[in-house]
Amino acid sequence: MGSKILITGGAGYIGSHVVKLLLEKTNYEVVVIDNLSTGLLETIDILKTIRDFKFIKADLSNWDEIRGIFKAYKFDAILHFAASLIVPESVENPLKYYLNNTANTTNLVKLANDYSVNKFIFSSTAAVYGEGKEIVDETSPTNPANPYGQSKLFSEKIIQDTAKSNPNFKYVIFRYFNVAGASDDLLIGPKTKNATSLVKVVAETAVGKRDKMYIFGDDYDTPDGTGVRDYIHVLDLADAHIKAIEYLKNNESDIFNIGYSKGTSVKEIVDIMKEVSQNEFKVEIKERRPGDIAKLLAKNGKITNKMNWKPKYDNLETICKSAYEWELKVNK
């Protein structure tokens, strides 16, 4: 077996797709920690049909237990996905986000230092940018508009400051935009209950799982009044994480946006899904949600140049078709 890789949140949506690629395309020994609050044991069982790996049900807030895991395994790298990530909830319950996202990440970084785990790949968010610029690169000002984004930005700073104090500790921070789709073989995909991510909600409506869907705000300063975002297929995102492990062997720490540098509005996503599904499902307009912003797109030149990352699914119809076919499968 190769190096040992720890993946936190590996039973969740993005983490599970990274685990799948690691099992299929590398010889890394994979260890997954997940508390199964949103991730599913069923996903772990499915992934084990590809290749066996160690799964530990544990909560990152149990710092003594997590320390015991670091003692038992000599990890070579950490891919940290486990987090709370619902923007409106973070506005209502900020302490949950600062404890689960920031405090637990701080402890994970401490354990990495204590046990000489010198590669740390962090799942951050485009929410760290907040309002201000519509098209952001990695040098754009960070000014989160909600506690979710703030909790992630605090975590980024902790990782960066730790690397300054420990020259052996290196990181890649990925700032994600809007992730969608499922694995090509439909083995795994988004199974979040009460999903809030747009493409999944639209796909669930298209297959009849929801009677209707809502557009939250049609009075933004955008071409059609609805929010504009940068969407990315989960497999392109997962591929970037595999590349990051290798990247850190010969390169210095860095921050990368992962997106397609393309803006698509909520209404445009709805229209594409209606076309893909051939279903004129019901859509209602509601007022804006707290913490939402009008437009946010990634400049992705840095990751394409420095990491030689080449997205394979850079097409909104492809993304919507993947999401739709997944929902057809799970709702049979």
ZIVEN-V64088 format. One line per field, one symbol per residue. ss: DSSP state (a for helix, b for strand, c for the rest). burial: + if it has 16 or more other C-alpha atoms within 10 Angstrom, else -. Layout:
# ZIVEN-V64088
ss = ???
burial = ???
This chain:
# ZIVEN-V64088
ss = cccbbbbbccccaaaaaaaaaaaaacccbbbbbbccccccaaaaaaaacccccbbbbcccccaaaaaaaaaaccccbbbbccccccaaaaaacaaaaaaaaaaaaaaaaaaaaaccccbbbbbbbaaaccccccbbccccccccccaaaaaaaaaaaaaaaaaaaccccbbbbbbbcbbbcccccccccccccccccaaaaaaaaacccccbbbbbcccccccccccbbcbbbaaaaaaaaaaaaaaaaacccbbbbbcccccbbaaaaaaaaaaaaccccbbbbbccccccccbbbbccaaaaaacccccccccaaaaaaaaaaaaaaacc
burial = ---++++++++++++++++++++----++++++++--++++-++--++----+-+--++++----++-++----+++++++++++-+++++--+-++++++++++++++++++-+++++++++++++++++--+++++---+-+++++++++++++-+++-++-----+++++++++++++++----++++------++++++++++-----+-++++-------+++++++++++++++++-++-++----+++++++++++++++-++-+++-++---+------+--+++++++++++++---+-+-+-++-+--++++++++++----
